[in-house]
Amino acid sequence: MWRAAVASGGFVALLWLCFGLQQTFDWTLLSVTPHTAEGLLGLLTAPLLHGSFAHLLANCTALLLLGTLAGIAYPRTSLRALPLLWLGSGLGAWLLGQPESHHLGASGLAHGLMFLLFTLGLLRRDRASIATGMIAFLFFGGMLLTIFPREAGVSWESHLGGALAGILAAILFRRSDPTPARKKYSWEIEEELEREQAQAGFDTFETRAPEDVPVIWHRDTEPERRGVVLTFHRTDD
């Protein structure tokens, strides 16, 4: 947990540093410009740039929470998926964006993380994966809507690219992290014991069948005479 939080916090700090440096130079060359060769550079640099303070703050909150959650639940998967999410968000903007537009920001990366966690919960279906997917959906389930055109000035193309990259990464790397050992219920333990006893020749939980139990005391073959039956004859008196 500590390493995941430090890694996510370090990346958020890097975004703030880049935002401060943005004020000193023309950043348009580092953004994704659709359908142009020059715009391909933005596939590597655009997630580090942001257009406003509010834009940066919103993305940092999502990245800090989703990044920490992904690092805790899937440390190996997250590292392997990160390049795919990074490039997928920019590639979606480059392929689907309007000509002469500029796309920047880490929101596509945040969408990729959310869809990665949610899809892994559906694919792996162990308790930890399901809980992680539900937590991600609880806080950021609205990202299911922001991958479609809704608001002018918002790069839904990078959101869609990141989401598709997250789904693809979940399919490719779903077995990178080992499945945690599942705690067994009491009735499962009883069933295992019953199967073991059946294999050993016992059909029930009894250690021995009743007829196999040694008898310590036996009744005498000739039972003792405990009483005499007297016959009463009816008289006329």
Backbone as numpy.savetxt, mean C-alpha at the origin, in Angstrom:
# Nx Ny Nz CAx CAy CAz Cx Cy Cz
11.09 5.04 9.33 10.26 6.24 9.33 11.13 7.50 9.33
12.19 7.48 10.15 13.05 8.65 10.23 13.74 8.92 8.90
14.26 7.88 8.27 14.95 8.06 6.98 13.98 8.55 5.90
12.76 8.01 5.90 11.78 8.45 4.90 11.42 9.91 5.10
11.25 10.33 6.37 10.91 11.73 6.65 12.06 12.66 6.29
13.29 12.24 6.58 14.45 13.08 6.25 14.60 13.22 4.74
14.42 12.11 4.01 14.54 12.17 2.55 13.48 13.09 1.94
12.24 12.95 2.40 11.17 13.81 1.88 11.40 15.27 2.26
11.82 15.50 3.51 12.09 16.87 3.94 13.27 17.48 3.20
14.27 16.67 2.89 15.40 17.18 2.13 15.01 17.60 0.72
14.14 16.82 0.09 13.69 17.19 -1.26 12.83 18.46 -1.21
12.00 18.59 -0.20 11.20 19.80 -0.06 12.10 21.01 0.15
13.15 20.86 0.94 14.10 21.96 1.14 14.77 22.34 -0.18
15.07 21.35 -1.01 15.66 21.62 -2.33 14.70 22.42 -3.20
13.41 22.13 -3.13 12.43 22.88 -3.91 12.39 24.35 -3.47
12.47 24.59 -2.18 12.47 25.97 -1.69 13.73 26.70 -2.14
14.85 26.01 -2.15 16.10 26.62 -2.62 15.99 26.98 -4.09
15.47 26.07 -4.89 15.32 26.35 -6.32 14.33 27.48 -6.56
13.29 27.56 -5.74 12.32 28.65 -5.91 12.98 30.00 -5.62
13.86 30.04 -4.64 14.58 31.28 -4.38 15.51 31.66 -5.51
16.17 30.67 -6.11 17.07 30.95 -7.23 16.32 31.34 -8.49
15.07 30.89 -8.61 14.27 31.24 -9.78 14.12 32.74 -9.97
14.15 33.46 -8.88 13.91 34.89 -8.96 15.08 35.64 -9.60
16.18 34.94 -9.84 17.39 35.61 -10.33 17.69 35.31 -11.79
16.90 34.46 -12.45 17.19 34.14 -13.86 15.90 33.78 -14.57
15.98 33.68 -15.88 14.84 33.31 -16.71 14.72 31.78 -16.73
13.66 31.28 -16.10 13.51 29.84 -15.92 12.73 29.17 -17.05
12.25 29.92 -18.03 11.39 29.33 -19.06 12.12 28.26 -19.88
13.42 28.40 -20.03 14.17 27.39 -20.79 14.25 26.06 -20.05
14.01 26.07 -18.75 14.08 24.85 -17.95 12.71 24.21 -17.74
11.69 24.81 -18.28 10.34 24.23 -18.17 10.09 23.30 -19.35
8.99 22.57 -19.27 8.60 21.67 -20.36 7.82 22.47 -21.38
8.35 22.54 -22.59 7.66 23.20 -23.70 7.21 22.11 -24.66
5.90 21.88 -24.78 5.40 20.74 -25.56 5.84 20.77 -27.02
6.13 19.59 -27.53 6.38 19.35 -28.95 7.62 20.07 -29.48
8.54 20.41 -28.64 9.78 21.06 -29.09 10.97 20.28 -28.53
12.06 20.29 -29.29 13.25 19.60 -28.83 13.84 20.29 -27.61
13.78 21.62 -27.58 14.30 22.36 -26.44 13.50 22.07 -25.17
12.23 21.79 -25.35 11.37 21.54 -24.20 11.64 20.22 -23.51
12.42 19.33 -24.16 12.74 18.06 -23.53 13.65 18.23 -22.33
14.39 19.34 -22.28 15.23 19.59 -21.11 14.39 19.69 -19.85
13.17 20.17 -19.99 12.29 20.33 -18.84 11.89 19.02 -18.19
12.06 17.90 -18.91 11.76 16.61 -18.29 12.63 16.38 -17.05
13.81 16.96 -17.04 14.72 16.80 -15.92 14.63 17.93 -14.90
14.29 19.13 -15.35 14.38 20.30 -14.47 13.03 20.87 -14.05
11.96 20.63 -14.80 10.68 21.27 -14.52 10.13 20.96 -13.14
10.27 19.73 -12.59 9.72 19.48 -11.24 10.37 20.30 -10.14
11.54 20.89 -10.43 12.22 21.71 -9.42 11.76 23.16 -9.43
10.94 23.53 -10.41 10.52 24.93 -10.57 9.05 25.09 -10.20
8.70 26.28 -9.74 7.31 26.58 -9.39 6.98 28.02 -9.75
5.71 28.22 -10.11 5.31 29.52 -10.60 4.94 30.52 -9.52
4.61 30.06 -8.31 4.21 30.98 -7.26 4.44 30.32 -5.90
4.33 31.15 -4.87 4.50 30.65 -3.50 3.40 29.65 -3.16
2.14 29.95 -3.54 1.04 29.03 -3.25 1.22 27.70 -3.98
1.71 27.76 -5.21 1.97 26.56 -5.99 3.01 25.69 -5.29
4.08 26.32 -4.84 5.13 25.59 -4.14 4.64 24.99 -2.83
3.89 25.75 -2.06 3.42 25.29 -0.76 2.50 24.08 -0.90
1.62 24.13 -1.87 0.69 23.01 -2.07 1.44 21.73 -2.45
2.40 21.86 -3.34 3.15 20.68 -3.75 4.05 20.15 -2.64
4.63 21.04 -1.86 5.51 20.59 -0.78 4.74 19.81 0.27
3.54 20.23 0.57 2.73 19.51 1.55 2.43 18.09 1.08
2.02 17.96 -0.19 1.71 16.64 -0.73 2.96 15.77 -0.81
4.07 16.34 -1.25 5.29 15.55 -1.39 5.84 15.11 -0.04
5.73 15.98 0.95 6.24 15.62 2.27 5.45 14.45 2.86
4.13 14.49 2.76 3.30 13.43 3.33 3.37 12.14 2.50
3.19 12.27 1.19 3.19 11.08 0.34 4.58 10.46 0.25
5.61 11.31 0.20 6.97 10.79 0.14 7.35 10.03 1.40
6.96 10.57 2.55 7.25 9.87 3.81 6.47 8.56 3.89
5.22 8.58 3.49 4.41 7.37 3.52 4.97 6.31 2.58
5.38 6.72 1.39 5.95 5.77 0.43 7.27 5.21 0.94
8.10 6.06 1.55 9.37 5.59 2.06 9.23 4.62 3.22
8.20 4.79 4.02 7.97 3.88 5.15 7.46 2.53 4.65
6.47 2.55 3.78 5.83 1.31 3.35 6.63 0.57 2.27
7.22 1.32 1.33 7.91 0.69 0.19 9.24 1.39 -0.06
10.25 1.18 0.75 11.53 1.87 0.53 12.20 1.51 -0.79
12.20 0.23 -1.15 12.84 -0.17 -2.41 12.01 0.24 -3.62
10.72 0.02 -3.53 9.85 0.38 -4.65 9.90 1.87 -4.93
9.93 2.68 -3.88 9.93 4.13 -4.06 11.18 4.60 -4.79
12.34 4.06 -4.44 13.58 4.45 -5.10 13.57 4.06 -6.57
13.06 2.88 -6.86 13.03 2.43 -8.25 11.97 3.16 -9.07
10.90 3.56 -8.41 9.81 4.23 -9.14 10.08 5.71 -9.36
10.91 6.32 -8.54 11.10 7.77 -8.60 11.54 8.27 -9.98
12.53 7.66 -10.64 12.88 8.15 -11.99 11.72 8.05 -12.97
10.95 6.98 -12.87 9.81 6.81 -13.78 8.75 7.87 -13.52
8.48 8.18 -12.26 7.51 9.22 -11.94 8.00 10.59 -12.39
9.28 10.85 -12.19 9.86 12.14 -12.55 9.74 12.38 -14.05
10.15 11.39 -14.84 10.11 11.56 -16.30 8.69 11.45 -16.83
7.87 10.62 -16.20 6.50 10.44 -16.69 5.67 11.70 -16.60
5.83 12.46 -15.52 5.05 13.70 -15.38 5.43 14.71 -16.46
6.74 14.83 -16.72 7.17 15.76 -17.77 6.81 15.29 -19.16
6.87 13.99 -19.38 6.55 13.46 -20.70 5.08 13.64 -21.02
4.23 13.51 -20.00 2.81 13.76 -20.24 2.55 15.18 -20.67
3.24 16.13 -20.03 3.08 17.54 -20.42 3.65 17.79 -21.81
4.76 17.16 -22.14 5.38 17.39 -23.45 4.53 16.82 -24.58
3.89 15.69 -24.34 3.10 15.06 -25.39 1.70 15.67 -25.53
1.07 16.03 -24.41 -0.33 16.44 -24.43 -0.54 17.94 -24.30
0.50 18.68 -23.92 0.35 20.11 -23.67 0.13 20.93 -24.94
-0.41 22.12 -24.74 -0.63 23.02 -25.86 0.69 23.62 -26.35
0.83 23.83 -27.65 2.06 24.44 -28.16 2.31 25.82 -27.53
3.58 26.13 -27.36 4.05 27.41 -26.82 3.63 27.63 -25.37
3.22 26.60 -24.68 2.94 26.70 -23.25 4.15 26.21 -22.47
4.19 26.55 -21.19 5.31 26.15 -20.33 4.75 25.44 -19.10
5.28 24.27 -18.85 4.81 23.45 -17.73 5.94 23.27 -16.73
5.63 23.49 -15.46 6.62 23.36 -14.41 5.92 23.00 -13.11
6.70 22.49 -12.16 6.14 22.14 -10.86 6.24 20.65 -10.59
6.17 20.31 -9.30 6.29 18.92 -8.85 4.94 18.27 -8.60
3.87 18.88 -9.08 2.55 18.29 -8.84 2.39 16.96 -9.57
3.01 16.83 -10.75 2.96 15.55 -11.45 3.64 14.46 -10.65
4.73 14.81 -9.98 5.42 13.84 -9.13 4.55 13.44 -7.94
3.84 14.41 -7.36 2.94 14.11 -6.25 1.80 13.19 -6.70
1.26 13.44 -7.88 0.22 12.56 -8.40 0.77 11.15 -8.63
2.00 11.08 -9.12 2.60 9.77 -9.32 2.73 8.99 -8.03
3.11 9.64 -6.94 3.23 8.97 -5.65 1.88 8.49 -5.14
0.86 9.32 -5.28 -0.45 8.92 -4.80 -0.98 7.71 -5.57
-0.86 7.73 -6.89 -1.33 6.61 -7.69 -0.46 5.38 -7.48
0.81 5.56 -7.19 1.68 4.44 -6.87 1.21 3.73 -5.61
0.96 4.50 -4.54 0.54 3.91 -3.28 -0.84 3.26 -3.39
-1.74 3.93 -4.08 -3.10 3.40 -4.21 -3.11 2.11 -5.03
-2.34 2.08 -6.12 -2.31 0.88 -6.97 -1.61 -0.27 -6.28
-0.56 0.00 -5.52 0.13 -1.05 -4.79 -0.80 -1.70 -3.76
-1.66 -0.90 -3.15 -2.63 -1.47 -2.22 -3.59 -2.43 -2.91
-3.95 -2.13 -4.15 -4.85 -3.01 -4.89 -4.14 -4.27 -5.37
-2.86 -4.15 -5.70 -2.13 -5.28 -6.26 -1.59 -6.22 -5.19
-1.02 -5.67 -4.13 -0.39 -6.51 -3.11 -1.41 -7.08 -2.13
-2.35 -6.26 -1.68 -3.49 -6.69 -0.87 -3.10 -7.30 0.48
-1.96 -6.96 1.01 -1.67 -7.29 2.40 -2.13 -6.13 3.27
-2.13 -6.32 4.58 -2.70 -5.32 5.47 -1.98 -3.98 5.37
-0.64 -4.02 5.37 0.13 -2.77 5.32 -0.11 -2.02 4.01
-0.18 -2.75 2.90 -0.39 -2.10 1.60 -1.79 -1.49 1.50
-2.78 -2.22 1.98 -4.14 -1.70 1.94 -4.27 -0.47 2.82
-3.68 -0.51 4.02 -3.74 0.65 4.92 -3.04 1.85 4.32
-1.88 1.62 3.69 -1.14 2.73 3.07 -1.94 3.34 1.92
-2.52 2.50 1.09 -3.33 3.02 -0.01 -4.55 3.80 0.47
-5.17 3.32 1.55 -6.34 4.02 2.08 -5.96 5.37 2.68
-4.82 5.44 3.36 -4.37 6.72 3.92 -4.07 7.71 2.81
-3.37 7.25 1.77 -3.05 8.13 0.64 -4.34 8.63 -0.03
-5.30 7.75 -0.20 -6.56 8.14 -0.84 -7.37 9.07 0.06
-7.30 8.85 1.38 -8.06 9.68 2.30 -7.63 11.14 2.21
-6.33 11.39 2.14 -5.84 12.76 2.15 -5.75 13.36 0.75
-5.50 12.53 -0.26 -5.26 13.07 -1.60 -6.08 12.36 -2.67
-7.25 11.86 -2.29 -8.12 11.22 -3.27 -8.62 12.16 -4.34
-8.60 13.47 -4.07 -9.02 14.44 -5.08 -8.15 14.44 -6.31
-6.97 13.83 -6.23 -6.10 13.76 -7.41 -6.68 12.89 -8.51
-7.67 12.08 -8.17 -8.35 11.31 -9.21 -9.08 12.22 -10.19
-9.43 13.42 -9.75 -10.14 14.37 -10.60 -9.21 15.34 -11.30
-8.08 15.64 -10.68 -7.19 16.66 -11.25 -6.32 16.13 -12.37
-6.49 14.87 -12.77 -5.78 14.38 -13.95 -6.56 14.70 -15.23
-7.72 15.36 -15.07 -8.52 15.76 -16.21 -8.57 17.28 -16.28
-8.84 17.84 -17.47 -8.90 19.31 -17.60 -10.03 19.89 -16.74
-9.67 20.78 -15.83 -10.68 21.38 -14.96 -10.48 22.88 -14.81
-9.25 23.31 -14.65 -8.97 24.70 -14.30 -7.90 25.24 -15.22
-8.13 26.42 -15.74 -7.15 27.05 -16.63 -5.87 27.36 -15.86
-4.75 27.11 -16.51 -3.47 27.39 -15.89 -2.90 26.26 -15.06
-3.66 25.17 -14.91 -3.19 24.01 -14.16 -2.81 22.92 -15.16
-1.61 22.39 -15.02 -1.09 21.40 -15.96 -1.66 20.02 -15.66
-2.86 19.78 -16.12 -3.44 18.45 -15.93 -2.67 17.41 -16.73
-1.97 17.85 -17.79 -1.19 16.92 -18.59 -0.07 16.26 -17.78
0.63 17.08 -16.98 1.69 16.51 -16.13 1.09 15.65 -15.02
-0.10 16.03 -14.54 -0.77 15.21 -13.54 -1.11 13.84 -14.11
-1.64 13.82 -15.32 -2.00 12.56 -15.96 -0.76 11.72 -16.24
0.31 12.39 -16.72 1.54 11.65 -16.98 2.11 11.04 -15.71
2.10 11.79 -14.61 2.58 11.25 -13.34 1.72 10.11 -12.84
0.39 10.24 -12.99 -0.52 9.19 -12.53 -0.29 7.89 -13.31
-0.16 7.99 -14.62 0.09 6.80 -15.43 1.44 6.18 -15.09
2.42 7.03 -14.84 3.73 6.51 -14.45 3.65 5.81 -13.09
2.85 6.34 -12.18 2.68 5.70 -10.87 2.04 4.33 -10.99
1.02 4.22 -11.85 0.37 2.92 -12.05 1.34 1.93 -12.68
2.10 2.39 -13.68 3.07 1.51 -14.33 4.16 1.07 -13.36
4.65 2.00 -12.54 5.68 1.65 -11.56 5.16 0.65 -10.53
3.90 0.80 -10.14 3.32 -0.15 -9.18 3.26 -1.55 -9.77
2.94 -1.66 -11.06 2.88 -2.97 -11.71 4.27 -3.58 -11.85
5.24 -2.75 -12.22 6.59 -3.26 -12.47 7.33 -3.62 -11.19
7.15 -2.83 -10.14 7.97 -2.98 -8.93 7.17 -3.44 -7.72
6.03 -4.05 -7.93 5.16 -4.41 -6.80 5.79 -5.47 -5.90
6.76 -6.21 -6.40 7.40 -7.25 -5.58 8.79 -6.84 -5.11
9.14 -5.58 -5.25 10.47 -5.14 -4.83 10.63 -5.20 -3.32
9.58 -4.89 -2.58 9.62 -4.95 -1.13 8.96 -6.23 -0.66
9.55 -6.91 0.33 8.96 -8.17 0.80 7.62 -7.94 1.47
6.76 -8.93 1.33 5.46 -8.86 1.98 5.61 -9.13 3.47
5.08 -8.27 4.33 5.22 -8.50 5.78 4.51 -9.77 6.21
5.05 -10.40 7.24 4.44 -11.62 7.76 3.05 -11.32 8.30
2.10 -12.13 7.90 0.71 -11.91 8.31 0.43 -12.63 9.62
-0.15 -11.92 10.55 -0.53 -12.51 11.83 -1.72 -13.43 11.62
-1.62 -14.64 12.19 -2.67 -15.63 12.00 -3.73 -15.49 13.08
-4.97 -15.72 12.67 -6.08 -15.73 13.61 -6.10 -17.05 14.38
-6.80 -17.05 15.52 -6.84 -18.24 16.36 -7.48 -19.41 15.62
-8.50 -19.14 14.83 -9.16 -20.24 14.13 -8.26 -20.82 13.05
-7.34 -20.02 12.50 -6.39 -20.56 11.53 -5.39 -21.48 12.21
-4.96 -21.10 13.42 -4.03 -21.94 14.17 -4.70 -23.27 14.52
-5.97 -23.23 14.91 -6.70 -24.46 15.23 -6.82 -25.36 14.01
-7.04 -24.76 12.85 -7.15 -25.57 11.63 -5.82 -26.24 11.31
-4.71 -25.52 11.52 -3.41 -26.13 11.27 -3.14 -27.28 12.23
-3.49 -27.10 13.51 -3.32 -28.18 14.47 -4.17 -29.40 14.10
-5.37 -29.12 13.63 -6.26 -30.22 13.24 -5.70 -30.98 12.05
-5.12 -30.25 11.09 -4.51 -30.92 9.94 -3.30 -31.75 10.35
-2.48 -31.21 11.27 -1.32 -31.95 11.73 -1.72 -33.22 12.46
-2.77 -33.14 13.27 -3.23 -34.32 13.99 -3.85 -35.33 13.04
-4.51 -34.85 12.00 -5.08 -35.77 11.02 -3.97 -36.51 10.28
-2.86 -35.81 9.97 -1.73 -36.47 9.32 -1.06 -37.47 10.23
-1.12 -37.23 11.55 -0.51 -38.15 12.51 -1.41 -39.33 12.83
-2.62 -39.37 12.30 -3.52 -40.49 12.52 -4.65 -40.21 13.48
-4.79 -38.97 13.94 -5.87 -38.62 14.85 -6.84 -37.71 14.10
-8.11 -38.02 14.21 -9.13 -37.25 13.52 -9.62 -36.06 14.32
-9.37 -36.05 15.62 -9.86 -34.97 16.47 -8.72 -34.45 17.31
-9.03 -33.53 18.22 -8.03 -32.99 19.12 -7.73 -33.95 20.28
-8.49 -35.07 20.41 -8.21 -36.04 21.45 -6.87 -36.72 21.17
-6.05 -36.87 22.20 -4.75 -37.49 22.00 -4.86 -38.97 21.67
-5.88 -39.65 22.23 -6.09 -41.06 21.95 -7.58 -41.33 21.82
-7.88 -42.35 21.07 -9.28 -42.78 20.99 -9.67 -43.44 22.31
-10.93 -43.37 22.72 -11.35 -43.93 24.02 -11.00 -45.40 24.19
-11.10 -46.18 23.11 -10.82 -47.61 23.26 -9.34 -47.91 23.47
-8.49 -46.94 23.18 -7.06 -47.16 23.38 -6.58 -46.76 24.77
-7.45 -46.17 25.58 -7.05 -45.75 26.92 -6.98 -46.98 27.82
-5.87 -47.24 28.52 -5.78 -48.42 29.39 -6.78 -48.35 30.54
-7.41 -49.53 30.85 -8.39 -49.63 31.92 -7.68 -50.12 33.19
-7.80 -49.40 34.26 -7.11 -49.74 35.50 -7.93 -50.71 36.35
-9.26 -50.59 36.34 -10.11 -51.40 37.22 -11.18 -52.07 36.39
-11.42 -53.34 36.68 -12.44 -54.11 35.99 -13.49 -54.58 36.99
-14.75 -54.63 36.62 -15.83 -55.18 37.45 -15.72 -56.71 37.48
-16.07 -57.30 38.59 -16.04 -58.76 38.68 -16.96 -59.37 37.65
-16.55 -60.52 37.16 -17.38 -61.19 36.16 -18.73 -61.65 36.72
-18.71 -62.13 37.99 -19.94 -62.56 38.64 -20.37 -61.47 39.61
-21.35 -60.69 39.27 -21.75 -59.63 40.19 -22.30 -60.19 41.50
-22.00 -59.55 42.56 -22.45 -60.02 43.86 -23.97 -59.89 43.98
-24.57 -60.82 44.82 -26.01 -60.81 45.00 -26.37 -59.78 46.05
-27.07 -58.77 45.62 -27.33 -57.64 46.50 -28.70 -57.72 47.20
-29.57 -58.60 46.82 -30.89 -58.66 47.45 -31.70 -59.86 46.99
-32.75 -60.16 47.74 -33.62 -61.29 47.42 -35.03 -60.76 47.21
-35.68 -61.24 46.19 -37.04 -60.83 45.91 -37.99 -61.81 46.61
-38.86 -61.31 47.48 -39.82 -62.12 48.20 -41.17 -62.12 47.50
-41.75 -63.27 47.41 -43.03 -63.37 46.74 -44.12 -63.40 47.76
-45.11 -62.56 47.68 -46.25 -62.51 48.61 -47.46 -63.11 47.90
-48.07 -64.12 48.64 -49.23 -64.80 48.06 -50.49 -64.13 48.58
-51.43 -63.95 47.77 -52.69 -63.34 48.15 -53.54 -64.34 48.93
-54.13 -63.92 50.01 -55.00 -64.77 50.83 -56.42 -64.20 50.82
-57.37 -65.10 51.25 -58.75 -64.65 51.28 -59.03 -63.72 52.42
-58.19 -63.82 53.49 -58.41 -62.94 54.65 -57.94 -61.54 54.26
